[in-house]
Amino acid sequence: KSHAMKKRLWAHSEAVLPHKHVFDFNQALMDFGATHCSARKPKCGACPMHKFCRSCAALSAGRP
């Protein structure tokens, strides 16, 4: 809730999010999550992001 943290989060989001077609990016992200990151049957093995994913690492280690 601090001003410094909000400023840091906004700076991070500006660095990683596109400046144009934000709606399309958001929709693609939700579609990706719906097809690969389902709660009951995640498809970590076929996911191009599995090397960077904390959830995949936790599932591989047997943690929920």
N, C-alpha and C positions, 0 to 999 in steps of 0.2 A: 504494500500500500504506500510505500515511501515514494517520494518524487524521484529520487535517484533510480530506484528499481523500475518505475514506469518508463523513465527516460531510456534506461538500458534496454528494456524489452522492446520499445518502439524502434530503437536503433537496430536491434537485431532483426526485427521483422522487416524493416526497410531494406536490410542487406540481403535477405533470403527470398523475399516475395517479389513477384514481378510488378513493374510499375504500370503495365498495360494488361488488359484482359484478365483482371483479377477474378471476375466471376467465373471465367472458364477454368482458371487455375484451381479455384476452390472446388468447383464441381468435379474436376479430374481427381483431386485429392480425395474427395468423398467417395467417388467411384472406385478408386484404387483400394481404399480401406474396406469398402463393402465387398470387393471381390477377393482380396488377398488376406485381409485381417479380420475375418469373421471370428466371433468369440468362441464358437463351438468347434470349428474346423479351420484353423488358420493354415494357410498354404505357404509356410515359411520357406520350404525347399524350392519353390518356384518363384519366390519373391526376389526382385532385383535389389531390394534394399536390406536383405537379411543380414548382411555383414555389419550394418550400421544400426540395427534395430535392437533396442533394449528388451523388448518383449520376446523376440526370437531367442536371444541369449538366455533369458529367464526360463523359457519353455524348454530349451535344450538342456539346461542345468536341472530341470525337474521342479522349478519353482513356479507357482501360479502367477 
